[in-house]
Structure formats: structure tokens, C-alpha cells
Amino acid sequence: HGVMASGRPARVSSDVFWTKAGKPVPVEYTATPLFENGAIAGAVVAFRDITQEQRARREVHRQQEMLSQALEIARLGTWEWDMARDRVTWAAETYRIFGLEPGTPIDLATYSSRVHPDDLPTLQAAVGRALEHGDPYRLQHRVIWPDGSDHLVSSHGRPVQDETGKIVKLQGVVQDI
């Protein structure tokens, strides 16, 4: 590779070597030039078989796909509110439950505007108890879609504490019922 020409170390994160028996072996490797009297005299190359890592990545991807399908079938969406960053994160199914396109910018004001006004005080009280006392909550409320239609959901939330016991996030699920 270019190590001999450039004189700089190089890393190849994915390549395939073949065994004598003709079996492919996925590898990553690092090549480091060796110098003698200021000139490149050779290189040290370290190879690592990445078969297990690739299998593990494929399995994680397969499991993520299965979870995503299960959530869609159950009409169950996940969400998280990171209070330190004031960032709300929704899974794709959560957007669909709220009648929004996945990826639509979401914040607390947008979320609150989607909750039926008659149900918002009850939800706010449950969230307040979760933040003040660490109580998880489970309740039903209506969601107003952009087309004006009402949809009943079951919402479950729980506080998440940091290592000092301070509540830093709320996480939960919402299910279209």
C-alpha cells in the first residue's frame, strides 16, 4: 500500500484475506513504515481478524430491525427528554402516533401543542411529580393530529437519575390505543 511510498502509517479498517483453503477472512490492519538511515527500509504490518465483530454488528442490526418492527406492530413509540440539553428525542413510531413525519423538529412546546388541551394539565401534573419526587407515571390522554383529529394514547414515563441521584432525563413510551 501507500505506506512505502508515503512513509506514513496507514490503517485499513476492512479488507478480506483468503486462507489456503479458499475461505475469506475479514481483517483490519495497520502498516507502519520502518526507517533505516532516513530511508524507508520496510514496514511492520499487524493484522486482526474481524469476523466476530462483523457478526456482532450484523446481529445488533438484526435485533434493532426486529425491535423496530415490534414497536410498529404494537403501535408503541419511545421518547426521551434530556433536560440538561433541553432535547426531546422520539423514535419513528412516536412521530407516527402523533401524526407527524419522522424527523420533524420536536421540542417540549411542540409536544405540548399536540396534547389535547383538556388533558394537558393532568399530563403536566404527572410529569411534575416525576421530576419532583421521582415517581413514574402512567396515564391516558388524547393527541391532536395536524388534521385536527383526536387519538387516544397511553403514556408511560419514568425519571432517570445521574450518579448523584439528580433527575436528568425522562424516558418513556407512548402507545396508540
C-alpha positions in Angstrom: 0.0 0.0 0.0 1.0 3.6 0.2 3.0 3.2 3.4 6.2 2.5 1.5 5.6 5.5 -0.8 4.3 8.0 1.7 6.4 7.0 4.8 3.3 7.5 7.0 1.4 4.8 9.0 -1.8 3.6 7.5 -4.9 1.8 8.8 -7.2 -0.3 6.7 -10.4 -1.0 8.6 -11.9 -3.6 6.3 -10.3 -5.9 3.9 -10.5 -9.6 3.0 -7.8 -12.1 3.1 -8.1 -15.7 1.8 -6.9 -18.8 3.5 -5.1 -21.6 1.7 -8.4 -23.4 1.7 -10.0 -20.6 -0.2 -12.0 -19.3 2.8 -12.4 -15.5 3.1 -11.4 -13.9 6.3 -12.3 -10.3 7.0 -9.5 -8.3 8.6 -8.3 -4.9 9.6 -4.7 -4.0 9.6 -2.2 -1.3 10.4 1.0 -0.7 8.5 3.9 1.3 10.0 6.9 2.1 8.0 10.4 1.2 9.3 13.2 3.6 8.6 16.9 2.9 8.3 19.4 5.8 7.8 16.5 8.1 7.0 15.1 5.9 4.2 12.1 3.5 4.3 13.5 0.0 4.7 10.3 -1.9 5.2 7.1 -1.9 7.2 5.6 -3.7 10.1 2.0 -4.8 9.4 -0.3 -6.0 12.1 -3.5 -7.9 11.1 -6.6 -8.6 13.1 -9.4 -11.0 12.2 -12.7 -9.0 12.5 -15.0 -11.9 11.8 -16.6 -11.8 15.2 -17.1 -8.0 15.2 -18.8 -8.2 11.8 -21.1 -11.0 13.1 -21.9 -9.0 16.2 -22.7 -5.9 14.1 -25.0 -7.9 11.9 -26.7 -9.4 14.9 -27.2 -6.0 16.5 -28.6 -4.6 13.3 -31.0 -7.6 13.0 -32.1 -7.1 16.6 -32.7 -3.4 16.0 -34.8 -4.2 13.0 -36.9 -6.7 14.9 -37.4 -4.2 17.8 -38.4 -1.5 15.3 -40.9 -3.9 13.7 -42.3 -4.9 17.0 -42.8 -1.3 18.1 -44.5 -0.5 14.8 -46.8 -3.6 15.1 -47.7 -2.7 18.7 -48.1 1.0 17.7 -45.7 1.8 20.5 -43.2 4.6 20.4 -40.3 5.5 22.6 -39.2 9.0 23.7 -36.7 10.8 25.9 -36.4 14.3 27.3 -32.8 15.2 28.2 -33.3 18.1 30.5 -29.6 19.2 30.6 -29.6 19.6 26.8 -33.3 20.5 26.7 -33.6 18.0 23.9 -36.5 15.7 23.1 -35.8 12.6 21.1 -38.6 10.5 19.6 -38.5 7.1 17.8 -40.0 7.0 14.3 -43.2 5.3 15.6 -43.7 8.1 18.2 -43.8 10.6 15.3 -46.4 8.4 13.6 -48.5 8.2 16.8 -48.6 12.0 16.9 -49.4 12.2 13.2 -46.1 13.8 12.3 -43.4 12.8 9.8 -40.4 11.2 11.4 -37.6 13.7 11.8 -40.0 16.7 12.3 -38.2 19.0 14.7 -39.6 18.4 18.2 -39.4 20.2 21.4 -41.5 20.5 24.6 -43.7 23.3 23.2 -44.4 21.3 20.0 -45.1 18.2 22.1 -47.4 20.1 24.4 -49.3 21.6 21.5 -50.1 18.1 20.3 -51.7 17.1 23.6 -55.5 17.8 23.9 -55.9 21.0 26.0 -58.3 19.3 28.4 -55.7 16.5 29.1 -52.6 18.7 29.3 -52.9 19.7 33.0 -53.1 16.0 34.0 -50.1 15.2 32.0 -48.2 18.2 33.3 -49.0 17.2 36.9 -47.8 13.7 36.3 -44.5 15.0 34.8 -44.2 17.4 37.7 -44.4 14.6 40.2 -41.9 12.6 38.2 -39.5 15.5 38.3 -40.0 16.5 41.9 -40.4 13.1 43.6 -39.0 10.6 41.1 -42.4 9.0 40.6 -43.0 7.1 37.3 -46.3 7.8 35.7 -48.9 6.0 33.5 -51.9 7.8 32.1 -54.1 8.1 29.0 -54.6 11.3 27.1 -55.6 12.5 23.7 -53.3 13.6 21.0 -54.4 16.1 18.3 -53.0 15.4 14.9 -52.2 18.1 12.4 -55.5 17.3 10.6 -57.4 18.1 13.8 -58.4 14.5 14.6 -58.1 13.2 18.2 -56.3 10.0 19.0 -56.2 8.3 22.4 -52.8 7.2 23.7 -51.4 5.5 26.8 -48.3 7.4 28.0 -45.8 5.9 30.5 -42.8 7.9 31.8 -40.1 7.5 34.3 -37.3 9.7 35.6 -33.6 8.8 35.1 -31.1 9.9 37.7 -27.4 10.6 37.3 -24.8 9.1 39.6 -25.6 11.8 42.3 -29.3 11.0 42.3 -30.3 14.1 40.4 -33.1 13.6 37.8 -31.6 14.4 34.5 -34.0 12.8 32.0 -37.4 11.5 31.5 -37.8 8.4 29.3 -40.9 6.6 28.3 -43.3 5.1 25.8 -46.5 6.1 24.2 -48.9 3.7 22.7 -51.8 4.4 20.3 -54.8 2.7 21.8 
